[in-house]
Amino acid sequence: MFLRLVADSFTRRPRRKLLTAAALSLGMAVVTAAFSVSLDVGDRLANEFRSLGANLVVTPEADSLPLEIGGVDYRPVNAGAYLPEADLPKLKTIFWHNNIMGFAPLLELQGEALPFSTRIWVDKVSLIGTWADHAVALPEGGTFQTGIAKTNPWWRVEGRWFSEDAGECVLGARFAEQQHLKIGDLVSVATGAVTRILAPLKVVGILATGDSEDDGILVPLAEAQLLADKPGQYRKLYVSALTKPEDDFGRRDPATMNKEDLERWICTPYISAIAYSIKETLPGTDVRVIRRVADGEGVILKRVQALLWLVTLAALLAAALAVGASSAASVIERRSEIALMKALGAGSGTVGFLLAAEQLLLAFVGGGVGYSVGTILARAVGQKVFGVMPGASLLVLAVILGLAAAVTLLGSAIPLRRAAQYEPAPILRGE
């Protein structure tokens, strides 16, 4: 009987029910779109932020040790400790190995260059050895393609990057301009310290970074190791990792944590937690966070998510107000019907429960329609802003239906309470 009363009431006054369902559908559509994009925005923005460059730098731990006498730092500028290239595949074995998007070792040294167009040696040229597009053999099998093109995608190369075994190089933009060199020219490089000269290298690209690299020559890492007489070694490593913005817990010192907190900290992709894992995996290293990149990512991501949550709350509030207004009007129209039900023996709880059941049925209909429309809207926004459409999720559907029910009950709480308190006699007498 109760279900029949609910169904009969739901089919009467279709205009009022349609308006309430439309208000709920519109609000839930906006909430669905904002919620879907919010769930997806972290990973999308993190991938977009990789265009800002590496967010971790690894150097020999010995270089970070102070060597000061009388306030003067006596550590040599170019000399220092080196790290083994053979340990680099271990980066893909750490707990957050899937978050390591790329890494590139660097070996920088001072040398001389001989442009074949001028036949004049140029002194004190920065020679930078690195990987451009290198296949790293992984311990568990397979390969990982990485290099400076992945860790520093914002570097602009006119032409292309060098191939590692083709006798090629890339010139910094300022060096190329000063020496009047262009793509296709030949250049020899050498180091006076060990009197090593490489075979002529063909210029295949001109690099513009806006930094010191514009004054140098970039060569394959193996060539720089040969020049420096440091086979299988490097001086600096750039790492690009997907991370979660750090909160107060993420900024804590792991040395002060108990076992449970440390495990929770390590199992969260904070930039400092990934740096900690890398340091544990690569012995003898000092891993530092490039804060200008990591902090910038966190600030932007938090602001975007805050904006999405603000939109969500505004949509929920608007839906609750619309449902409340519609519910109040419906209760006023049905005063006689409510009074008659009470006169026939229905208690206030029964009347309130009947009206609430009608509103909940509307909530599920409006929530379902809103979810469908919101999913389409979320895909349009995701495709337009991030280039990837968020997928449908049963979790989001369950949350939206729950929110629709909560918003409907909260919005209609006052009208339903008023309806439950009606006295039947005055209403039936027409007062």
ZAKEMAR-616789 format. One record per residue (C-alpha): residue in one letter; x, y, z. Coordinates in steps of 0.02 Angstrom, whole numbers, padded with zeros to 5 digits, always signed. Example, Ala and Ser with C-alpha at 12.3 -4.5 7.8 and 13.67 -1.06 7.14 Angstrom:
2
a+00615-00225+00390 s+00684-00053+00357 
This chain:
431
m+00000+00000+00000 f+00139+00119+00047 l+00231+00092-00117 r+00069+00117-00213 l+00038+00282-00125 v+00216+00340-00166 a+00199+00288-00349 d+00026+00369-00364 s+00088+00531-00286 f+00241+00531-00399 t+00134+00523-00557 r+00020+00666-00503 r+00069+00849-00526 p+00200+00804-00659 r+00250+00986-00688 r+00306+01009-00507 k+00399+00843-00509 l+00480+00886-00675 l+00543+01053-00611 t+00615+00972-00454 a+00699+00833-00556 a+00768+00961-00679 a+00845+01066-00539 l+00923+00911-00463 s+00985+00849-00633 l+01068+01015-00672 g+01153+01025-00503 m+01209+00844-00506 a+01274+00864-00685 v+01389+01005-00629 v+01442+00906-00475 t+01476+00751-00581 a+01583+00849-00704 a+01681+00938-00567 f+01702+00779-00465 s+01759+00674-00614 v+01883+00805-00672 s+01944+00831-00493 l+01981+00645-00474 d+02074+00646-00639 v+02156+00817-00631 g+02299+00766-00516 d+02376+00642-00636 r+02338+00749-00789 l+02418+00904-00715 a+02565+00803-00650 n+02596+00742-00827 e+02579+00920-00893 f+02700+00983-00760 r+02835+00868-00827 s+02858+01000-00962 l+02932+01109-00824 g+03082+00994-00817 a+03157+00876-00689 n+03106+00897-00507 l+03250+00798-00428 v+03437+00812-00447 v+03559+00677-00391 t+03743+00715-00355 p+03885+00622-00267 e+03866+00629-00079 a+04050+00677-00062 d+04015+00839-00157 s+03889+00891-00025 l+04016+00876+00117 p+04087+01045+00171 l+04272+01079+00148 e+04297+01249+00225 i+04451+01321+00309 g+04437+01494+00385 g+04270+01519+00299 v+04341+01481+00127 d+04267+01337+00025 y+04413+01237-00045 r+04311+01111-00143 p+04367+01112-00326 v+04241+01177-00451 n+04261+01046-00589 a+04342+00901-00498 g+04248+00793-00374 a+04169+00624-00346 y+04082+00527-00482 l+03938+00404-00486 p+03928+00238-00579 e+03819+00235-00733 a+03788+00049-00702 d+03678+00088-00551 l+03551+00191-00650 p+03435+00044-00694 k+03402+00027-00507 l+03295+00185-00518 k+03159+00077-00597 t+03161-00042-00449 i+03112+00079-00310 f+02938+00073-00232 w+02879+00218-00341 h+02965+00156-00500 n+02809+00187-00605 n+02816+00371-00554 i+02992+00390-00625 m+02952+00465-00795 g+03130+00493-00851 f+03310+00522-00795 a+03467+00585-00879 p+03648+00580-00816 l+03764+00725-00855 l+03953+00738-00862 e+04016+00915-00888 l+04196+00963-00920 q+04298+01106-00990 g+04376+01079-01160 e+04418+01154-01328 a+04322+01152-01491 l+04382+01164-01670 p+04249+01220-01795 f+04299+01156-01966 s+04229+01315-02044 t+04359+01426-01958 r+04500+01303-01915 i+04530+01403-01755 w+04528+01319-01585 v+04405+01392-01459 d+04463+01379-01278 k+04362+01351-01119 v+04210+01274-01199 s+04085+01184-01089 l+04068+01005-01151 i+03912+00919-01085 g+03891+00732-01103 t+03716+00661-01080 w+03586+00543-01149 a+03468+00610-01280 d+03361+00456-01311 h+03439+00308-01223 a+03374+00131-01195 v+03411+00072-01018 a+03408-00116-00989 l+03303-00151-00834 p+03350-00282-00703 e+03184-00375-00720 g+03195-00374-00910 g+03142-00255-01045 t+03206-00079-01077 f+03160+00097-01023 q+03180+00238-01149 t+03243+00397-01067 g+03359+00545-01086 i+03372+00733-01074 a+03230+00754-01199 k+03114+00677-01067 t+03181+00763-00912 n+03195+00935-00995 p+03059+00938-01129 w+03055+01128-01125 w+03228+01136-01203 r+03201+01194-01383 v+03305+01106-01514 e+03313+01170-01691 g+03348+01016-01793 r+03356+00859-01686 w+03449+00776-01543 f+03607+00678-01580 s+03611+00491-01604 e+03728+00409-01479 d+03832+00307-01603 a+03831+00419-01757 g+03967+00548-01717 e+03844+00691-01691 c+03825+00837-01571 v+03707+00980-01526 l+03772+01158-01506 g+03711+01288-01382 a+03624+01433-01469 r+03747+01567-01409 f+03900+01463-01452 a+03833+01427-01626 e+03796+01611-01653 q+03967+01669-01592 q+04060+01543-01702 h+03942+01564-01850 l+03900+01379-01851 k+03745+01297-01920 i+03666+01126-01936 g+03772+01014-02047 d+03941+01090-01997 l+04081+00986-01920 v+04163+01018-01751 s+04303+00929-01659 v+04313+00935-01469 a+04459+00898-01356 t+04520+00911-01176 g+04694+00975-01141 a+04708+00886-00975 v+04722+00714-01053 t+04756+00772-01231 r+04609+00677-01302 i+04527+00728-01465 l+04366+00657-01533 a+04335+00624-01716 p+04240+00767-01801 l+04060+00779-01743 k+03920+00831-01857 v+03805+00969-01792 v+03627+00904-01800 g+03540+01028-01685 i+03547+01200-01605 l+03490+01205-01423 a+03408+01355-01338 t+03378+01342-01150 g+03406+01520-01089 d+03539+01453-00971 s+03723+01404-00971 e+03693+01260-01093 d+03676+01390-01231 d+03864+01420-01219 g+03914+01237-01231 i+03919+01084-01340 l+03813+00932-01298 v+03883+00763-01346 p+03835+00583-01306 l+03881+00533-01128 a+04001+00398-01189 e+04099+00529-01288 a+04113+00643-01136 q+04170+00496-01029 l+04305+00459-01157 l+04364+00639-01156 a+04366+00647-00965 d+04444+00474-00949 k+04297+00425-00837 p+04220+00271-00920 g+04050+00223-00852 q+04036+00373-00736 y+03937+00535-00723 r+03930+00687-00609 k+03747+00737-00600 l+03579+00654-00630 y+03414+00738-00669 v+03256+00641-00624 s+03078+00681-00676 a+02947+00602-00562 l+02758+00611-00544 t+02720+00669-00367 k+02584+00721-00247 p+02591+00899-00176 e+02669+00897-00004 d+02563+00935+00149 d+02622+00959+00328 f+02645+00771+00349 g+02742+00758+00186 r+02864+00892+00242 r+02910+00800+00403 d+03085+00735+00430 p+03083+00544+00410 a+03218+00530+00544 t+03091+00590+00675 m+02951+00470+00623 n+02901+00308+00706 k+02886+00149+00605 e+02702+00172+00561 d+02721+00353+00507 l+02876+00314+00406 e+02787+00174+00313 r+02639+00288+00276 w+02757+00426+00219 i+02855+00311+00103 c+02693+00241+00031 t+02636+00415-00023 p+02713+00489-00182 y+02779+00646-00099 i+02929+00718-00190 s+03033+00701-00031 a+02978+00518-00010 i+03033+00477-00188 a+03198+00567-00155 y+03219+00462+00002 s+03189+00300-00095 i+03315+00351-00229 k+03447+00389-00098 e+03417+00219-00019 t+03432+00133-00189 l+03584+00229-00255 p+03718+00223-00119 g+03836+00369-00102 t+03715+00495-00176 d+03640+00658-00118 v+03463+00680-00186 r+03391+00855-00182 v+03220+00921-00230 i+03215+01061-00359 r+03093+01163-00255 r+03049+01294-00386 v+02974+01153-00491 a+02899+01044-00354 d+02823+01189-00255 g+02753+01268-00413 e+02666+01106-00458 g+02589+01092-00285 v+02525+01271-00280 i+02444+01261-00452 l+02367+01090-00419 k+02294+01146-00252 r+02218+01301-00331 v+02139+01203-00474 q+02067+01075-00354 a+02004+01212-00238 l+01916+01293-00385 l+01834+01128-00433 w+01775+01098-00254 l+01707+01276-00246 v+01606+01243-00404 t+01545+01079-00330 l+01487+01162-00168 a+01401+01302-00264 a+01308+01175-00372 l+01254+01076-00218 l+01192+01234-00132 a+01095+01289-00286 a+01016+01116-00303 a+00968+01115-00118 l+00885+01287-00131 a+00790+01236-00288 v+00729+01075-00208 g+00680+01168-00049 a+00577+01296-00145 s+00492+01161-00249 s+00458+01054-00094 a+00384+01201+00001 a+00267+01242-00143 s+00216+01060-00156 v+00176+01048+00030 i+00068+01205+00022 e-00028+01137-00127 r-00059+00971-00037 r-00117+01041+00130 s-00291+00969+00110 e-00223+00799+00058 i-00106+00795+00208 a-00245+00847+00326 l-00360+00711+00258 m-00225+00579+00283 k-00204+00634+00463 a-00392+00636+00491 l-00399+00456+00430 g-00271+00403+00560 a-00100+00432+00482 g+00027+00493+00609 s+00148+00636+00582 g+00291+00512+00559 t+00196+00417+00425 v+00154+00577+00330 g+00333+00639+00342 f+00401+00470+00287 l+00282+00464+00136 l+00334+00638+00079 a+00519+00598+00107 a+00503+00439+00004 e+00429+00540-00140 q+00575+00661-00129 l+00702+00519-00124 l+00626+00442-00281 l+00646+00612-00365 a+00825+00620-00301 f+00872+00454-00381 v+00791+00502-00546 g+00872+00674-00547 g+01039+00604-00488 g+01041+00471-00624 v+01000+00596-00761 g+01126+00720-00689 y+01262+00587-00686 s+01234+00546-00869 v+01238+00729-00922 g+01385+00766-00806 t+01488+00623-00878 i+01467+00696-01052 l+01513+00868-00986 a+01666+00799-00894 r+01728+00715-01053 a+01708+00876-01150 v+01803+00975-01017 g+01938+00842-01000 q+01964+00833-01187 k+01969+01022-01205 v+02082+01061-01056 f+02190+00905-01032 g+02177+00816-01198 v+02110+00657-01115 m+01929+00613-01073 p+01892+00549-00895 g+01809+00380-00897 a+01642+00334-00818 s+01654+00271-00639 l+01532+00171-00533 l+01609+00253-00380 v+01563+00425-00447 l+01385+00363-00486 a+01364+00299-00307 v+01430+00464-00236 i+01316+00567-00348 l+01161+00467-00300 g+01208+00485-00117 l+01235+00672-00136 a+01070+00690-00230 a+00979+00602-00088 a+01066+00707+00045 v+01035+00871-00047 t+00852+00827-00074 l+00821+00781+00107 l+00915+00933+00173 g+00829+01050+00051 s+00655+00985+00092 a+00683+00958+00278 i+00593+01117+00334 p+00440+01095+00219 l+00424+00912+00270 r+00436+00957+00455 r+00301+01088+00430 a+00190+00962+00340 a+00210+00837+00482 q+00152+00969+00607 y-00009+01017+00515 e-00168+01003+00617 p-00304+00924+00508 a-00460+01004+00583 p-00425+01188+00541 i-00369+01143+00366 l-00523+01036+00329 r-00635+01177+00392 g-00552+01289+00264 e-00462+01398+00389 
